[in-house]
Amino acid sequence: MRTRCRTRGTNTNHVGDDHVSLKDRSNERLWTVPFVSLTVCLLLLFLNVQMLLSAFPAYVKARFIVDDVTTSLVTSLFALSAIAARILTARLMRRLHAGGLLLIGIALVAGVTAAYIAADTIGSLLVLRMIYGAGFGLASTVIPTLVSRIIPRRRMGEGIGYFGLSTSLAMCIGPMVGLNLLDTRGFETLAWAGTGVALLIVPVLIGVRPAFGARPQRQQSQLTAQISAAEAAKPARESGEGDGSDGHGVAGSARRGLLLPAVLNVMLGITYSGLLSFIALFGEARALSQVGLFFVFNVVTILIVRPVAGRVFDRRGPAVVLLPAALAVALSMVVLSYTSSLPLLIVSALLYGLGFGSIQPTLQAWMLRVSPPERQSAANSMFYNTTDLGVAAGSFLLGALASASDYAVMYRGSAGVMLLFLLVLSAALLLGRRQADPRAGAGATAPK
């Protein structure tokens, strides 16, 4: 209601804003051609990544005869270079054309994927992984930023939930195809297949051209400022509406509002790194010949829960989604650590999909909600950077833990990370309630 009143007031004074307002109303539709095209682009990009990422550790260990810590560098360096590229891309998008940046990223991803075949030393392979990470970081910043500009703000959680299904499908198809191609046809065939998938993005970009011209809608900035300030002060409140703040210090409030979901996203990324880097090796150690089925059953619950989680976030806020989802991920890691048969593997996969599929889109939509429209590229960059930071740190730390013990202990360590996730979120909830209730705050300080 507040948005309508403000829009009408603006239209009576500015003829140019009237056109923007009418355009906004027409953009209440979620399923537009640009939205679908960008979703397909992200699917192909992450399909390329997942096909190679899951197969690389087994390939590297067999080809170059290295330990788990060195093997983890294949994932860690890729993730760190993607982080650096995203930081740069968020700034470049304010000055350069989004379409050109996206094409550069796709060219790097496709070119390096083909070049993997020529890498004959572990050093050359690691250099290629860093270049590949830069291209992936660039493309994976541009695509979500364009999507966040065309999704109606009132449907942000729902839109991000559906958009994120592309990565979920890639998580299912990619590892399964990658591990199968590596086992049956060899790494060279896998690399050429990945190159072809990346090149398929180019024709799909035809449907994205209208989104390249989309810009943050400035008439929403004041409302966004109120939302940002409220979310920053009370990040775990069920409502995302403003509390009547005057909107001063919007950028600072937005940054503070991003801190909690960013930290939580790092923790989630750590658990995911243990699957990406070591699930194939864990399967070999436990004689699970069909360990790739983990990703198939994992995506079953992800596909079901992602849209639902987005709607719940839009109506109730992040805490209602995150608390039970974190428990599901922790339980999944415990079950996986004791897995020695296919049924237990399936149970672990279903639990992980339930938790991961709820947490990831909720954290991304949360970051976008607390950010002013003109800073959404930075918010998307932070979301994917913290994901990759968790993957990079987790791959190295969990690899060291696996080397010192075994993969079962490593996955129990991942469960411990999710318990820490719950503690941090619960502490933020309590702090948010005290700030929201002056009487609670007085009661808290009175004993002192």
Secondary structure, 3 states (H helix, E strand, C coil): CHHHHHHHHHHHHCHHHHHHHHHHHHCCCCCCHHHHHHHHHHHHHHHHHHHHHHHHHHHHHHHHCCCHHHHHHHHHHHHHHHHHHHHHHHHHCCCCCHHHHHHHHHHHHHHHHHHHHHCCCHHHHHHHHHHHHHHHHHHHHHHHHHHHHHCCHHHHHHHHHHHCHHHHHHHHHHHHHHHHHHHHCCHHHHHHHHHHHHHCHHHHHHHHHHHHCCCCCHHHHHHHHHHHHHHHHCCCCCCCCCCCCCCCCHHHHHHHHHHHHHHHHHHHHHHHHHHHHHHHHHHHHCCCCCCCHHHHHHHHHHHHHHHHHHHHHHHHCCHHHHHHHHHHHHHHHHHHHCCCCHHHHHHHHHHHHHHHHHHHHHHHHHHHHCCCHHHHHHHHHHHHHHHHHHHHHHHHHHHHHHHHCCHHHHHHHHHHHHHHHHHHHHHHHHHHHHHHCHHHHHHHHCCC
